[in-house]
Amino acid sequence: MLTVVTSSNIGKIHFGAIQGATSFASSFPHIFGDDEKFTNTIPALIPCAIDQDPYFRVTRDVAARLHFSKPALLHTRFLDALQGPGSKMSASDDTSAIFMNDQPSRIKNKIVKHAFSGGQETEAQQRELGGDPDKDVSFQYLTFFLEDDEELERIRVAYRKGEMLTGELKQRCIAELQIYVKAFQERREALTDADVQDFFAHKKLIWKGSEKLEARAMKDEVKVGEDGGTVELTQNQKKKLAKEKLHAEQKAKKAAEKAEKAAKATEEKAATAPS
């Protein structure tokens, strides 16, 4: 029995193709050039959120068949909103996030009043039971903005054991955010119109490849630029490679024969020349 599905939208296919096209350097001729035989070998690293993963998995599945390099993915995650795990920041809700134009006092006010806590209701309970850093927004923000991994681990352990209170954790978070946001604001103030124009200007990028990958390609008959550096060639690609090798060998043989013939003629001419 044949079932006809009438509820699907063609946009599902269209959007996936748009997402996948950005994985290939040939989609950006103004940056990488228009030689697709070369640009198709340039690998891409795609930073994306986990909800985009299906699109690029499909892209990776079809890339080799289309003679493109497979993209590699770098999965990232969004910061939670101040309201806690699972919540989303919103530009229309000023209390949902720390904005890059917030002043130090505003940052402090937001964290103190609105940052979801993973601690207990009272100090005594916090000392006894400890807090949950996985739910605490202030700690989660520190995982992004505190560069010292050892210090971050010390804070995590102290908070979980009850040695650190929610207020102390929030103060540490406030300090790190104020430093980060202030530095961003200073860099933004230093920008000029020329800097902005330079940023948006089309610039050529030259990918020189990898000698190591090229060596592996010649040895193992693999294509440069695929997942993990290389991937086994298809039968058609192997035939093409074999044909190119044969052509190169024949060309080299003819050149050697020509050189040998020229050398022999020179010797004969020298032998018959009058002394």
C-alpha positions as CSV (number, residue, x, y, z in Angstrom):
1,M,0.0,0.0,0.0
2,L,1.4,3.4,-1.0
3,T,1.1,6.2,1.5
4,V,1.4,9.7,0.2
5,V,2.8,12.3,2.6
6,T,1.4,15.8,1.9
7,S,2.5,17.6,5.1
8,S,6.2,18.0,4.3
9,N,7.7,21.3,3.3
10,I,10.2,21.6,0.5
11,G,12.1,24.1,2.7
12,K,13.3,21.1,4.7
13,I,15.4,20.0,1.8
14,H,16.3,23.5,0.7
15,F,17.5,24.6,4.1
16,G,19.7,21.6,4.5
17,A,21.4,22.3,1.2
18,I,22.0,25.9,2.2
19,Q,23.6,24.8,5.5
20,G,25.8,22.2,3.7
21,A,27.0,24.6,1.0
22,T,28.9,26.6,3.5
23,S,31.1,23.6,4.2
24,F,32.9,23.9,0.9
25,A,35.5,26.4,-0.1
26,S,34.2,26.4,-3.6
27,S,31.2,28.3,-2.3
28,F,33.5,31.3,-1.6
29,P,35.4,32.0,-4.9
30,H,36.1,35.5,-3.8
31,I,38.1,34.2,-0.9
32,F,39.7,30.9,-2.1
33,G,39.6,31.4,-5.9
34,D,37.6,29.8,-8.7
35,D,39.8,26.7,-9.3
36,E,37.3,24.1,-8.1
37,K,39.7,21.3,-8.7
38,F,41.8,22.8,-5.9
39,T,39.2,24.4,-3.7
40,N,37.3,21.1,-3.4
41,T,40.3,19.7,-1.6
42,I,40.3,22.4,1.1
43,P,38.9,21.0,4.4
44,A,36.5,23.0,6.6
45,L,36.1,23.2,10.4
46,I,32.5,24.1,11.2
47,P,31.8,25.5,14.7
48,C,28.1,24.8,15.4
49,A,25.5,24.2,18.1
50,I,24.3,20.6,18.5
51,D,21.0,21.4,16.8
52,Q,22.8,21.9,13.5
53,D,24.6,18.6,13.7
54,P,22.1,16.7,11.5
55,Y,22.7,19.0,8.6
56,F,26.4,18.5,8.6
57,R,26.2,14.8,9.2
58,V,24.2,14.6,5.9
59,T,26.8,16.8,4.3
60,R,29.7,14.5,5.5
61,D,27.8,11.5,4.1
62,V,27.5,12.9,0.6
63,A,30.7,15.0,0.4
64,A,33.1,12.3,-0.8
65,R,30.6,11.2,-3.5
66,L,30.5,14.8,-4.8
67,H,34.4,14.9,-4.7
68,F,34.5,17.4,-1.8
69,S,36.5,17.2,1.4
70,K,34.4,16.3,4.4
71,P,33.9,19.0,6.9
72,A,34.9,18.5,10.5
73,L,32.6,19.8,13.3
74,L,33.4,21.6,16.5
75,H,30.3,21.4,18.7
76,T,29.6,24.3,21.0
77,R,26.9,25.2,23.5
78,F,25.1,28.4,24.3
79,L,25.4,30.2,27.7
80,D,22.3,29.7,29.7
81,A,20.2,32.7,30.5
82,L,20.5,34.1,34.0
83,Q,17.2,32.4,34.9
84,G,18.9,29.0,34.9
85,P,19.7,25.8,32.9
86,G,17.6,25.4,29.8
87,S,16.5,29.0,29.7
88,K,17.4,31.2,26.7
89,M,18.7,34.7,26.5
90,S,16.6,37.3,24.9
91,A,17.4,40.8,23.6
92,S,13.9,41.9,24.7
93,D,14.5,40.8,28.3
94,D,17.2,42.9,29.9
95,T,17.4,40.6,32.9
96,S,18.1,37.4,30.9
97,A,21.7,38.1,30.0
98,I,24.8,40.2,30.5
99,F,25.1,42.6,27.5
100,M,28.4,43.8,26.2
101,N,27.4,47.4,26.8
102,D,26.5,46.8,30.5
103,Q,28.4,48.9,33.0
104,P,30.1,47.3,36.0
105,S,27.3,48.3,38.4
106,R,24.7,46.8,36.0
107,I,26.6,43.6,35.7
108,K,26.7,43.3,39.5
109,N,23.0,44.0,39.9
110,K,22.0,41.4,37.3
111,I,24.1,38.6,38.8
112,V,23.1,39.4,42.4
113,K,19.4,39.7,41.7
114,H,18.8,37.4,38.7
115,A,21.5,34.7,38.4
116,F,20.0,31.3,39.2
117,S,21.6,29.7,42.2
118,G,22.5,26.1,42.7
119,G,23.0,26.6,46.4
120,Q,20.8,25.8,49.4
121,E,18.1,28.1,51.0
122,T,20.2,29.0,54.1
123,E,23.8,29.3,54.9
124,A,23.6,26.4,57.4
125,Q,22.2,24.1,54.8
126,Q,24.8,25.2,52.3
127,R,27.6,24.5,54.7
128,E,26.1,21.1,55.4
129,L,24.8,20.0,52.0
130,G,26.8,22.0,49.6
131,G,25.7,23.5,46.3
132,D,25.2,22.1,42.8
133,P,27.7,23.9,40.4
134,D,26.0,22.2,37.4
135,K,22.8,24.2,38.0
136,D,24.4,27.4,39.3
137,V,24.5,30.1,36.6
138,S,27.4,31.9,38.2
139,F,29.6,28.8,38.1
140,Q,28.5,28.0,34.5
141,Y,29.6,31.5,33.5
142,L,32.9,31.0,35.1
143,T,33.5,27.9,33.0
144,F,33.5,30.2,30.0
145,F,35.2,33.3,31.4
146,L,37.7,32.0,34.0
147,E,40.9,31.0,32.2
148,D,42.5,29.2,35.1
149,D,41.3,25.6,35.0
150,E,42.8,24.7,38.3
151,E,41.2,27.7,40.0
152,L,37.8,26.7,38.4
153,E,38.1,23.2,39.7
154,R,39.0,24.5,43.2
155,I,35.8,26.7,43.1
156,R,33.7,23.7,41.9
157,V,34.9,21.5,44.7
158,A,34.6,24.2,47.4
159,Y,31.0,25.0,46.3
160,R,30.0,21.4,46.2
161,K,31.4,20.7,49.7
162,G,29.8,23.8,51.2
163,E,33.0,25.6,51.8
164,M,31.9,28.4,49.4
165,L,28.6,30.2,49.7
166,T,26.4,31.3,46.8
167,G,27.1,35.0,47.5
168,E,30.9,34.3,47.4
169,L,30.5,32.5,44.1
170,K,28.4,35.3,42.6
171,Q,31.1,37.9,43.6
172,R,33.8,35.9,41.8
173,C,31.5,35.7,38.7
174,I,30.8,39.4,38.9
175,A,34.6,40.2,39.0
176,E,35.4,38.0,36.0
177,L,32.5,39.4,33.9
178,Q,33.4,43.0,34.7
179,I,37.0,42.4,33.5
180,Y,35.9,40.7,30.3
181,V,33.1,43.2,29.4
182,K,35.4,46.2,30.2
183,A,38.2,44.8,28.0
184,F,35.7,44.3,25.1
185,Q,34.3,47.8,25.5
186,E,37.8,49.3,25.4
187,R,38.7,47.4,22.2
188,R,35.4,48.5,20.6
189,E,36.1,52.1,21.5
190,A,39.5,51.9,19.8
191,L,38.0,50.8,16.5
192,T,37.9,53.2,13.6
193,D,35.8,53.3,10.4
194,A,38.9,52.1,8.6
195,D,39.1,49.0,10.8
196,V,35.5,48.2,10.1
197,Q,36.0,48.6,6.3
198,D,39.0,46.4,6.5
199,F,37.1,43.7,8.4
200,F,34.4,43.6,5.7
201,A,36.7,43.8,2.7
202,H,37.1,40.7,0.5
203,K,40.5,39.1,1.1
204,K,42.0,36.1,-0.5
205,L,43.0,33.2,1.7
206,I,45.6,30.8,0.4
207,W,45.5,27.2,1.7
208,K,48.9,25.6,1.2
209,G,47.8,22.1,2.1
210,S,49.8,19.7,4.2
211,E,52.9,17.9,3.1
212,K,52.2,15.1,5.6
213,L,48.7,14.6,4.1
214,E,50.0,14.7,0.6
215,A,52.6,12.1,1.4
216,R,49.9,9.8,2.9
217,A,47.7,10.4,-0.2
218,M,50.5,9.2,-2.5
219,K,51.3,6.2,-0.3
220,D,47.8,4.9,0.6
221,E,45.8,6.2,-2.3
222,V,43.6,8.4,-0.1
223,K,42.2,11.8,-0.8
224,V,43.6,14.8,1.0
225,G,41.3,17.0,3.0
226,E,38.8,14.3,4.2
227,D,37.7,13.5,7.7
228,G,40.7,12.9,10.0
229,G,42.9,14.2,7.2
230,T,42.2,11.5,4.6
231,V,39.6,9.0,3.4
232,E,39.8,6.1,1.0
233,L,39.2,7.0,-2.6
234,T,36.3,5.6,-4.6
235,Q,36.9,3.1,-7.4
236,N,36.5,5.9,-10.0
237,Q,38.9,8.1,-8.2
238,K,41.5,5.3,-7.9
239,K,41.2,4.7,-11.7
240,K,41.7,8.4,-12.4
241,L,44.7,8.4,-10.1
242,A,46.2,5.3,-11.7
243,K,45.7,6.9,-15.1
244,E,47.4,10.1,-14.0
245,K,50.3,8.1,-12.6
246,L,50.6,6.1,-15.8
247,H,50.6,9.3,-17.9
248,A,53.3,10.8,-15.7
249,E,55.4,7.6,-16.0
250,Q,55.1,7.5,-19.7
251,K,56.0,11.2,-20.0
252,A,59.0,10.6,-17.8
253,K,60.0,7.6,-19.9
254,K,59.8,9.6,-23.1
255,A,61.8,12.4,-21.6
256,A,64.5,9.9,-20.5
257,E,64.6,8.2,-24.0
258,K,64.9,11.6,-25.6
259,A,67.7,12.6,-23.3
260,E,69.5,9.3,-23.9
261,K,69.1,9.7,-27.7
262,A,70.5,13.2,-27.6
263,A,73.4,12.1,-25.5
264,K,74.1,9.2,-27.9
265,A,74.0,11.5,-30.9
266,T,76.4,13.8,-29.2
267,E,78.9,11.0,-28.6
268,E,78.6,9.8,-32.2
269,K,79.2,13.3,-33.5
270,A,82.2,13.6,-31.2
271,A,83.6,10.2,-32.4
272,T,83.4,11.1,-36.1
273,A,84.7,14.6,-35.8
274,P,88.2,15.2,-37.3
275,S,91.0,15.3,-34.7
